[in-house]
Amino acid sequence: MAHPGQGNPIADFVFGLPPITRALFTGTVATTLAGNFFIDIRSTLLYWPLVTRKWELWRLLTCFFTGKLGFNWAMGLYFLYRTSLDLERGHYAGRTADFAFATALIMIGSLAAGYLFELAVLTEPLLMGLMYLWSMLNPDTIMQFMFGMTFPAKYFPWVLVGWDVLMSGSVPTVKLLGIVIGHAVHYALVQYPAVNGGRALIPTPGFLFLLFPQGAGPTMTQFGFGVQPPRHAAGNAATRSWTAGGGRRLGD
């Protein structure tokens, strides 16, 4: 299907992404560029008094996508792109509505955490929630981290926490909040149905199936993250490489 700007490499890349990954990627790029060059970046931060008293409702979304341009922001964007793309083209292939709902639940949990812990930027809870979900859905995939260290993907979120402790000397509270949120979403959408005959604890709302019909969307799984091995092929896990920056939040 043709798209605006077809033939332009950037447009081809963006419109070639599945819908949820495209929304996360373009939302992050657009909001960050706007906040760094065109508007006051403070107008993109989550400040609850302005949300509840002045009805500045856009802050409930922009706080997930805002950040200061730099190496850490670029690495965070790359991780968000890879994690979301692997989920949408892997476990959620042909089930865009379900992935949209999972992402929305992580964002809602992040907003609650933002309210309780007075967080102005929620890029990291969203990213860590999605990473945790991916790691639980691909537990036996072998990860390759800094200095050639390898481990099963189910430990990946905790490796990132340990790396942050090593680099900063402090407990990465925001990362831990993202893990808690990701765990809650994984339990509600994956673990609970698995032990209750497929009955969902929180079913995907019907309107999302109208927006993203079941079976629509990408079904391929081979791209930058590698190919997920067959579940029955023990010991034949793909190796996926990650690098990390200093562990700072995107908005720091």
Protein Blocks (a to p, Z undefined) as FASTA:
>chain_A
ZZehihiaklmmmmmpcfklmmmmmmmmmmmmmmmmmmcfklmpccfklmmmnopaklmm
mmmmgccedfklmmmmmmmmmmmmmmmmmmmgoilmlmmmmmmmmmmmmmmmmmmnopab
fklmmmmmmmmmmmmmmmmbccddehhiacdfklmmmmmmmmmmmmnopacfklmmmmmm
mmmmmmmmmmmmmmngopafbdcdfklmmmmgghiacfbfbdfkopcddfklghiaccdd
ddddehpafkZZ
